[in-house]
Amino acid sequence: MSTYKRVSRSYPLSTRGFTLVELLVVIAIIGVLVGLLLPAVQAAREAARRMSCTNNFKQIGLALHNYHDTFLRLPPGLVDDSSTQSSATAGWGWMVAILPGVEQSALYDAMEVSTKTLNQHRGSTSETVTTVQTTTPLPVFECPSDPGPSINTKRGGHAKTNYVGVFGSGYSTSSAGGGYHDSNAKSSQFNGLFAGNSKVRFRDILDGLSNTFAVGEVESLNKNAGVWVGNFGANRWGGVYFDARIGALINATSGTNPSWASTANFSSWHPGGCHFVKADGSVGFVTENIDGRTYENLASRNDGNVIGEY
């Protein structure tokens, strides 16, 4: 019987690579996947930043309530020591008053707020003078979506705030003011919660705490964006408080805003609108499409108007 021997042969492995067409197809697929993934990642990040901003407003609203429980009134928008509207001196802002309520008691004590005016604290009336305290960034007063630095160079290099108190629904139509109250701190137009030496109590909010804006957002690249410490000289209110005005509620990412809207009003880097905390401490996102009359009604504490849907 014959025996057969199987002979095995080895063959070299193929060294053939991708063709140019195949490589381009792979690159195109990767590009499409990245294009689909990036917006989702950005949306998730913005959602997280928006939630953080909401939490900041909740802390501010709670701090305002704690202040009211202690002193039976809300803090003044600005502690103004001047005797006239147009010659405002430096003065502590309302955010300084609530520092203990946002876990900043040490900073409050270091600033000697209860015994010194802002002028005495700084030792000068010059807006360019800064101290360790006034240049201390406070995340609770900053919107995480805002791209600006924590130091507001438009206000003498002091720590910024994206959150400003609501002056009311009235506004100045002058080219200099354009809806932003600087020298009108004691103006009869004041019908909101914060103004120079204001002492608004909850019982003064006749429209109801849940129907009245207390604090809103302003993006920091805004010409009149604020600093949390307060005011730095005549006509330098530093964003301590603002009017609410239709057309003022803008999206900072839009390139079509009129000049007055981009320099003097509520705005944010959140797509479609910005946050407000009401006098009752509730926080809501108000879209830029809100009805103008409703917007103004929410800014006033005592106009007696019915608030529409928004």
C-alpha positions in Angstrom: 0.0 0.0 0.0 1.5 3.3 -1.1 2.2 6.0 1.5 1.6 9.6 0.5 3.4 12.4 2.2 1.5 15.7 2.3 3.7 18.6 1.6 2.6 22.0 3.1 3.5 25.3 1.5 3.6 28.6 3.2 2.5 31.7 1.4 3.6 35.2 2.2 1.1 37.5 3.9 -0.5 40.2 1.7 1.0 43.6 2.2 -1.7 45.5 0.3 -2.8 48.8 2.2 -5.7 51.2 1.9 -6.3 52.7 -1.4 -6.7 56.5 -1.6 -10.5 56.1 -2.0 -10.8 53.9 1.0 -8.7 56.3 3.1 -10.9 59.2 2.0 -14.1 57.3 2.9 -12.7 56.5 6.4 -11.8 60.1 7.0 -15.2 61.2 5.8 -16.9 58.8 8.1 -14.8 60.0 11.1 -15.6 63.6 10.2 -19.3 62.9 10.1 -19.2 61.2 13.5 -17.2 64.0 15.0 -19.6 66.5 13.5 -22.5 64.7 15.1 -20.7 64.3 18.5 -19.4 67.8 19.1 -22.8 69.6 19.1 -24.1 67.0 21.6 -21.0 67.5 23.8 -21.4 71.3 23.6 -25.1 71.0 24.4 -24.4 68.8 27.4 -21.7 71.3 28.7 -24.1 74.3 28.3 -26.8 72.4 30.1 -24.4 71.8 33.0 -23.4 75.5 33.0 -27.0 76.6 32.8 -27.8 74.4 35.8 -24.9 75.9 37.7 -26.1 79.4 36.9 -29.6 78.5 38.1 -28.0 77.3 41.4 -26.2 80.6 41.7 -29.5 82.4 41.4 -31.1 80.1 44.0 -28.3 81.0 46.5 -28.7 84.7 45.8 -32.5 84.4 46.3 -32.1 82.5 49.5 -29.5 85.1 50.8 -31.9 87.9 50.0 -34.6 86.2 52.0 -32.2 85.6 54.9 -31.2 89.3 54.8 -34.9 90.3 54.9 -35.6 88.0 57.8 -32.8 89.7 59.7 -33.3 93.3 58.8 -37.0 93.3 57.8 -36.1 94.8 54.4 -34.0 94.0 51.3 -30.5 95.5 51.1 -30.2 98.9 49.3 -29.1 98.6 45.7 -26.3 101.0 46.7 -25.3 102.7 49.9 -25.2 106.2 48.4 -23.8 108.9 50.7 -24.3 111.7 48.2 -27.0 114.3 48.6 -27.9 114.6 44.9 -28.7 112.2 42.1 -25.8 113.3 39.8 -22.9 113.3 42.3 -22.9 109.8 43.5 -19.9 108.8 45.5 -18.4 105.3 45.9 -20.7 103.0 47.9 -21.2 99.4 48.8 -23.5 97.4 46.5 -26.3 95.1 47.5 -24.2 92.0 46.9 -21.8 93.0 49.6 -24.7 93.0 52.1 -25.5 89.4 51.3 -21.9 88.0 51.4 -22.6 86.2 54.7 -25.6 84.6 53.1 -23.5 83.1 50.3 -20.8 81.7 52.7 -18.5 84.7 52.4 -18.6 85.9 56.0 -14.8 86.1 56.2 -14.6 88.4 53.2 -17.5 90.5 54.6 -15.6 91.0 57.9 -12.3 91.8 56.1 -14.1 94.6 54.2 -15.3 96.2 57.4 -18.6 96.9 55.8 -20.4 97.8 59.0 -17.9 100.4 60.1 -16.4 101.9 56.9 -17.7 103.3 53.7 -16.3 102.1 50.4 -14.3 105.3 50.1 -12.8 104.8 53.5 -12.1 101.2 52.8 -10.2 102.0 49.6 -8.5 105.1 50.9 -9.3 106.9 47.6 -12.1 108.0 45.4 -10.3 106.9 42.3 -12.0 104.1 40.4 -8.6 102.6 39.5 -7.7 101.8 43.1 -8.3 98.2 44.0 -7.9 96.0 47.1 -7.5 92.3 47.7 -11.1 92.2 48.6 -12.6 94.0 45.6 -10.5 91.9 43.2 -11.6 88.6 44.8 -13.6 86.6 42.2 -16.7 84.9 43.6 -18.1 82.1 41.5 -21.5 82.5 43.1 -21.7 85.9 41.4 -20.5 84.6 38.0 -22.3 82.9 35.2 -20.3 79.8 34.1 -21.4 80.3 30.5 -19.9 83.8 30.3 -16.6 83.9 28.5 -15.3 87.1 30.1 -12.5 87.1 32.7 -13.3 87.2 36.4 -11.8 90.7 36.6 -13.9 93.4 35.0 -11.5 95.7 33.2 -14.3 98.0 32.2 -14.8 98.8 35.9 -11.3 99.5 37.1 -10.1 96.0 37.4 -12.6 94.8 40.1 -14.1 91.4 40.4 -17.1 91.1 38.1 -20.7 90.0 38.6 -23.1 88.7 35.9 -26.0 89.2 38.2 -27.6 92.7 38.8 -30.6 93.9 40.7 -33.7 95.1 38.9 -34.4 98.8 39.2 -37.8 98.7 37.7 -39.8 99.0 34.5 -39.2 102.8 33.9 -36.2 103.8 31.9 -34.2 106.8 30.6 -34.4 107.3 26.8 -31.3 109.5 26.7 -28.5 108.5 24.5 -26.2 108.3 27.5 -28.6 106.2 29.5 -30.4 104.1 26.9 -32.3 102.1 29.6 -29.4 102.1 32.1 -29.8 104.2 35.2 -26.6 105.8 36.3 -27.3 109.2 37.9 -30.9 108.4 38.5 -30.5 106.3 41.6 -33.1 108.2 43.6 -35.3 108.8 40.6 -39.1 108.6 40.9 -38.9 106.0 38.0 -37.7 103.5 40.6 -40.4 100.9 41.0 -38.3 97.7 41.3 -36.4 96.2 44.3 -33.0 97.9 44.2 -32.0 101.6 44.0 -29.8 104.0 45.8 -30.5 103.7 49.6 -33.6 101.7 48.8 -35.3 99.9 51.7 -37.9 97.7 50.0 -39.8 95.3 52.2 -41.7 92.3 51.1 -44.9 94.0 52.1 -44.1 96.8 49.6 -44.2 94.3 46.7 -47.9 94.8 46.1 -47.9 92.8 42.8 -46.8 89.7 44.8 -43.3 88.1 45.3 -43.9 85.5 42.6 -44.8 88.2 40.1 -41.7 90.5 40.5 -38.2 90.2 39.2 -35.5 90.7 41.8 -32.2 89.9 40.0 -31.3 89.2 36.3 -28.2 88.4 34.2 -25.9 90.7 32.3 -23.0 89.3 30.2 -19.6 90.6 31.3 -18.5 91.9 27.9 -21.4 94.3 28.1 -20.2 97.9 28.3 -22.0 98.4 31.6 -21.5 95.0 33.2 -21.2 95.1 36.9 -18.8 94.5 39.7 -20.1 92.9 42.9 -18.5 95.4 45.3 -20.7 98.4 44.3 -20.2 101.9 42.9 -17.0 103.7 42.0 -17.7 107.4 41.7 -20.1 109.8 40.0 -22.2 108.2 37.3 -20.3 104.9 37.8 -22.9 102.6 39.1 -21.0 99.6 37.8 -24.1 97.6 37.0 -25.5 97.6 40.6 -29.0 97.6 39.1 -30.6 97.8 35.7 -33.9 98.5 34.1 -36.0 95.7 32.6 -36.9 96.8 29.1 -38.2 94.9 26.1 -35.5 94.6 23.6 -33.0 94.5 26.5 -33.4 90.8 26.9 -30.9 89.7 24.3 -28.8 86.8 23.3 -25.2 87.8 23.7 -24.2 85.5 20.8 -26.3 87.5 18.3 -24.5 90.0 16.1 -27.5 92.0 15.3 -28.3 93.7 18.6 -28.8 97.5 18.4 -26.0 99.5 20.2 -28.1 100.4 23.2 -29.2 96.9 23.8 -25.7 95.5 23.7 -24.4 98.0 26.2 -27.1 98.6 28.8 -29.5 95.8 29.4 -30.1 92.2 30.6 -28.4 89.7 28.5 -26.6 86.3 28.7 -24.6 83.7 26.8 -27.3 81.2 27.3 -29.1 80.5 24.0 -32.5 82.2 23.8 -32.7 84.4 26.9 -31.4 84.6 30.5 -32.2 83.8 34.1 -34.1 85.8 36.6 -34.8 85.2 40.3 -38.0 86.5 41.6 -38.7 88.1 45.0 -40.1 84.8 46.3 -36.7 83.1 45.5 -37.9 81.1 42.5 -35.6 81.0 39.5 -36.8 80.9 35.9 -35.4 81.2 32.4 -37.0 84.0 30.5 -36.8 83.8 26.7 -36.0 86.7 24.5 -39.4 86.3 22.9 -41.3 87.4 26.0 -44.1 89.9 25.5 -42.8 93.4 26.1 -45.7 94.4 28.4 -45.3 91.3 30.5 -41.6 91.9 30.7 -42.1 95.4 32.1 -44.9 94.2 34.5 -42.5 91.6 36.0 -39.9 94.3 36.6 -42.3 96.5 38.7 -43.2 95.7 42.2 -46.4 97.8 42.4 -47.9 98.5 39.0 -51.1 96.4 39.7 -51.1 94.9 36.2 -52.0 91.3 35.5 -49.1 89.2 34.5 -49.6 87.3 31.2 -48.2 84.0 30.1 -44.5 83.9 29.4 
